[in-house]
Amino acid sequence: MKRFLSVILSILLLVSLAACLAPTAPSAPPTAELPADITPSVSLNPAVSPESAQPAPVQSATNSVAETPSAAPTSTDAVQSEQPPSSPPPSGSVPAERVILELGSHEVVKGTILDPNVIILPADTFDKSFTLSSSDENVIRQRYGYWTAVGGGTADLIATASNGINSSISVTVIVYVESISLNARELTMDRGDDAMLTPTIYPSDATDTLAQYTSSDESVASVTEDGTILAVSAGTSVIQCTIGGKSAACTVTVGVPVTGISININRRILEIGDQGSFTVQVSPQDATDQTFSVDASGFAVTLTGEGTFSCDASGEATITATSANGLTARQTITVIDLVAYADEVFRLTNAERLKAGLPALSGMPALTLTAVVRAKETIRSFSHDRPDGRSCFTAFDENYVSYTLAGENIAMGQRTPSEVVTGWMNSPGHRENILNEEFGHLGVGVALDSNGRLYWSQNFTD
């Protein structure tokens, strides 16, 4: 029994020595009993030995922008791809060498949402992130998280890789014309004038701005490519402007302006009681508005109708014609009191006799009537012979003027009694009659021809 125990002890000793010499695995920590409300926790990331550690793979997508309202980038001028910023590329990684930007259409209508596709090459590029930007945000820009055509024109959409390599696509945005208007709906023009039509397009950024003009009657008004209207002749024409399929019109009325007005009075020197007439001419003859007004100044004449007037008193009067556009023409007429002229000649003749110490001459109605007849006859034949060739003294007989001695003075063209008496006194033969001592009676006649020329006569008897 003792020997058996000795053998067991020897074996145990050998085992104990072996445990001391050989390395042993770490023993598990002692397990302590946890409270009932505590749950054991376990690490989610298992430990990895250094030999087995590898870089985490980088996830990237060729279409880096997922433009949904819930994930809209906040920048308005450039959009970072949805690819999260990557870690610095490991040594030996492949950089971006080319950017491909794809778009379904390079010509779109305003309001279209663009759907660009961006590809970063080569395929094994470590960093595939990029940004999008616009060369003109009045044409295309990001709005509400989408790249949108916002205005008419052309702009570049630019995709830029993180290392600066970029690519762009030219995008043309079309804006249709909705309506147009002109700076005038109606124009009144004179022949030879010109005017410019200016269209206003709505919306203002419409891309089709080419205006085409037409005239309904080019013989009245023509129009050039830039909208200049030329008034050709009297009438009405409609000028139409068309832009992008929308039209507006302007009605043009062309008139021929009055360039001159004249007034012609048949006689410019008349006597009291005469009826005068006049005509007014507006030029050119095809002037659109031929109307005019007539006015007479002073009290010598009174307008009695269209183109007529009466001579009511001696003196001067002016008749004025005024065209519708304000042009005027005037003629002055003189109304003569022939009886008053004859009386003044009678007075001046006796004044000359008195200066010569001679008695004054007396008037005689029959002799005055004879002088008036002779003054009127000298208009037709300025001679001491009557128009029928007979002697002037036959007029005395016809008016029952008795005489032993008779004489006659005649004159024409002098404008006043003073002028005619002075002329007679400067002529020896006429002076002799005026200062003849044997004459005792005088008749004076004054007549007026159609040209306003005065004819004078003096008839003397003893």
Residue pairs with C-beta under 8 A, 6 or more apart in sequence:
34 40
55 90
58 86
58 87
58 126
59 83
60 83
60 86
60 120
60 127
60 128
60 129
61 81
61 82
61 83
61 128
62 117
62 118
62 119
62 120
62 128
63 117
63 118
64 81
64 82
64 83
64 118
64 128
64 129
64 130
65 73
65 79
65 81
65 82
65 116
65 118
65 132
66 82
67 145
67 146
67 147
68 145
69 144
69 145
71 82
71 145
72 144
72 145
72 146
73 79
73 80
73 142
73 145
75 142
76 137
76 141
76 142
77 133
77 134
77 137
77 141
77 142
78 131
78 132
78 133
78 160
79 131
79 132
79 133
79 142
79 147
80 129
80 130
80 131
81 118
81 128
81 129
81 130
81 131
83 128
83 129
85 129
86 126
86 127
86 129
89 95
89 126
89 127
90 126
93 125
93 126
94 122
94 124
94 125
94 126
95 125
95 126
95 127
95 163
96 120
96 121
96 125
96 127
96 128
96 161
96 162
96 163
96 165
97 121
97 122
97 125
97 165
98 120
98 121
98 122
98 165
98 167
99 118
99 119
99 120
99 121
99 130
99 159
99 160
99 161
99 165
99 166
99 167
100 118
100 119
100 120
100 121
100 167
101 116
101 117
101 118
101 157
101 158
101 159
101 167
101 168
101 169
102 116
102 117
102 118
102 119
102 169
103 114
103 115
103 116
103 117
103 157
103 169
103 171
104 115
106 169
106 170
106 171
106 172
107 171
107 172
107 174
108 114
108 149
108 171
108 172
108 173
108 174
109 149
109 173
109 174
109 175
109 176
110 149
110 150
110 151
110 152
110 173
110 174
110 175
110 176
110 205
111 148
111 149
111 150
112 148
112 149
112 173
113 146
113 147
113 148
113 149
114 140
114 146
114 147
114 148
114 149
114 157
114 171
116 132
116 147
116 157
116 159
116 169
118 130
118 132
118 159
120 128
120 130
120 161
127 161
127 162
127 163
128 161
129 161
129 162
130 159
130 160
130 161
130 162
131 159
131 160
132 142
132 147
132 157
132 158
132 159
132 160
133 157
133 158
133 160
134 140
134 141
134 142
134 147
134 155
134 156
134 157
134 158
135 155
135 156
135 157
135 158
135 168
136 153
136 154
136 155
136 156
137 150
137 155
138 150
138 151
138 153
138 155
139 149
139 150
139 151
139 152
139 153
139 154
139 155
139 171
139 173
140 147
140 148
140 149
140 150
140 155
140 157
140 171
140 173
141 147
141 148
141 150
142 148
143 150
147 157
149 171
149 173
150 173
151 173
151 175
151 205
152 173
152 174
152 175
152 205
152 206
152 207
153 172
153 173
153 205
153 207
154 170
154 171
154 172
154 173
155 170
155 171
155 173
156 168
156 169
156 170
156 171
157 168
157 169
157 171
158 166
158 167
158 168
159 166
159 167
159 168
160 166
172 207
173 207
174 207
174 208
175 203
175 205
175 206
175 207
176 206
176 208
176 244
177 201
177 202
177 206
177 208
177 243
177 244
177 245
177 246
178 202
178 203
178 206
178 246
179 202
179 246
180 199
180 200
180 201
180 202
180 241
180 243
180 244
180 246
180 247
180 248
181 199
181 200
181 202
181 248
182 197
182 198
182 199
182 200
182 241
182 248
182 249
182 250
183 197
183 198
183 199
183 200
184 195
184 197
184 250
185 249
185 250
185 251
186 250
186 251
186 252
186 253
187 195
187 229
187 250
187 251
187 252
187 253
188 252
188 253
188 255
189 195
189 221
189 229
189 231
189 252
189 253
189 254
189 255
190 231
190 254
190 255
190 256
190 257
191 231
191 232
191 233
191 234
191 254
191 255
191 256
191 257
192 231
193 230
193 231
194 228
194 229
194 230
194 231
195 228
195 229
195 231
196 226
196 227
196 228
196 229
197 213
197 223
197 227
197 228
197 229
197 239
197 241
197 250
198 227
199 211
199 227
199 241
199 243
199 248
201 209
201 243
201 244
206 243
206 244
208 243
208 244
209 243
209 244
210 243
210 244
211 227
211 241
211 242
211 243
212 241
212 242
212 243
213 223
213 224
213 225
213 227
213 239
213 240
213 241
213 242
214 223
214 239
214 240
214 242
215 221
215 222
215 223
215 237
215 238
215 239
215 240
216 237
216 238
216 239
216 240
217 235
217 236
217 237
217 238
218 232
218 237
219 232
219 233
219 235
220 231
220 232
220 233
220 234
220 235
220 236
220 237
220 252
220 254
221 229
221 230
221 231
221 232
221 237
221 239
221 252
221 254
222 229
222 230
222 232
223 229
223 230
223 239
224 230
227 241
229 239
229 250
229 252
231 252
231 254
232 254
233 254
233 256
234 254
234 255
234 256
234 286
234 288
235 253
235 254
236 251
236 252
236 253
236 254
237 251
237 252
237 254
238 249
238 250
238 251
238 252
239 249
239 250
239 251
239 252
240 247
240 248
240 249
241 247
241 248
241 249
241 250
255 288
255 289
256 284
256 286
256 287
256 288
257 287
257 288
257 325
258 282
258 283
258 284
258 287
258 289
258 290
258 323
258 324
258 325
258 327
259 283
259 284
259 287
259 327
260 282
260 283
260 327
261 280
261 281
261 282
261 283
261 292
261 321
261 322
261 323
261 327
261 328
261 329
262 280
262 281
262 283
262 321
262 329
263 278
263 279
263 280
263 281
263 294
263 319
263 320
263 321
263 329
263 330
263 331
264 278
264 279
264 280
264 281
264 331
265 276
265 277
265 278
265 319
265 331
265 333
266 276
266 277
266 278
266 450
267 274
267 276
267 333
267 450
267 451
267 452
268 331
268 332
268 333
268 334
268 452
269 333
269 334
269 336
269 448
269 452
269 453
269 454
270 276
270 311
270 333
270 334
270 335
270 336
270 448
270 452
271 311
271 335
271 336
271 337
271 338
271 448
272 311
272 312
272 313
272 314
272 335
272 336
272 337
272 338
273 311
274 310
274 311
274 335
275 304
275 308
275 309
275 310
275 311
276 301
276 308
276 309
276 310
276 311
276 333
277 307
277 308
277 309
278 294
278 307
278 308
278 309
278 319
278 331
279 307
280 292
280 294
280 307
280 321
280 329
282 290
282 292
282 323
289 323
289 324
289 325
291 323
291 324
292 321
292 322
292 323
292 324
293 321
293 322
294 303
294 319
294 320
294 321
294 322
295 303
295 319
295 320
295 322
296 302
296 303
296 309
296 317
296 318
296 319
296 320
297 317
297 318
297 319
297 320
298 315
298 316
298 317
298 318
299 312
299 313
299 315
299 317
300 311
300 312
300 313
300 314
300 315
300 316
300 317
300 333
300 335
301 309
301 310
301 311
301 312
301 317
301 319
301 333
301 335
302 309
302 310
302 312
303 309
303 319
304 310
309 319
311 335
312 335
313 335
313 337
314 335
314 336
314 337
314 340
315 334
315 335
316 332
316 333
316 334
316 335
317 332
317 333
317 335
318 330
318 331
318 332
318 333
319 330
319 331
319 332
319 333
320 328
320 329
320 330
321 328
321 329
321 330
322 328
334 452
336 446
336 448
336 454
338 446
338 447
338 448
341 416
341 417
341 446
341 454
342 368
342 371
342 372
342 444
342 445
342 446
343 444
344 417
344 418
345 417
345 420
345 421
345 444
345 446
345 456
345 458
346 361
346 363
346 442
346 444
348 417
348 418
348 421
349 361
349 421
349 434
349 442
349 444
349 458
350 360
350 361
350 442
352 421
352 425
352 434
352 435
353 359
353 360
353 361
353 434
353 435
354 360
356 435
358 435
358 437
359 440
361 439
361 440
361 441
361 442
361 460
362 440
362 441
362 442
363 441
363 442
363 443
364 401
364 441
364 442
364 443
364 461
366 399
366 400
366 401
366 443
367 396
367 399
367 401
367 441
367 442
367 443
367 459
367 461
368 443
368 444
368 445
369 399
369 443
370 395
370 396
370 398
370 399
370 401
370 443
370 445
370 459
371 443
371 444
371 445
371 457
371 458
371 459
372 443
372 445
372 446
372 447
372 457
373 395
373 398
373 399
373 445
374 386
374 392
374 395
374 408
374 410
374 445
374 457
374 459
375 410
375 445
375 446
375 447
375 455
375 456
375 457
376 445
376 447
376 455
377 386
377 387
377 395
378 410
378 412
378 447
378 455
378 457
379 447
379 449
379 455
380 387
381 387
382 410
382 412
382 455
384 391
384 392
384 408
384 410
385 391
385 392
386 392
386 394
386 395
392 408
393 406
393 408
396 403
396 406
396 459
396 461
401 459
401 461
402 461
403 461
403 462
404 462
405 438
405 439
405 461
405 462
406 459
406 460
406 461
406 462
407 433
407 436
407 439
407 458
407 459
407 460
407 461
408 433
408 457
408 458
408 459
408 460
409 424
409 430
409 433
409 434
409 456
409 457
409 458
409 460
410 455
410 456
410 457
410 458
411 420
411 423
411 424
411 430
411 455
411 456
411 457
412 453
412 454
412 455
412 456
413 453
413 454
414 420
414 423
414 454
414 456
415 454
420 454
420 456
423 430
424 430
424 431
424 434
424 458
425 431
425 434
433 439
433 458
433 460
434 458
436 460
438 462
439 460
439 461
439 462
440 461
440 462
441 460
441 461
441 462
442 458
442 459
442 460
443 458
443 459
444 456
444 457
444 458
444 459
445 456
445 457
445 459
446 454
446 455
446 456
446 457
447 454
447 455
447 457
448 454
448 455
449 455
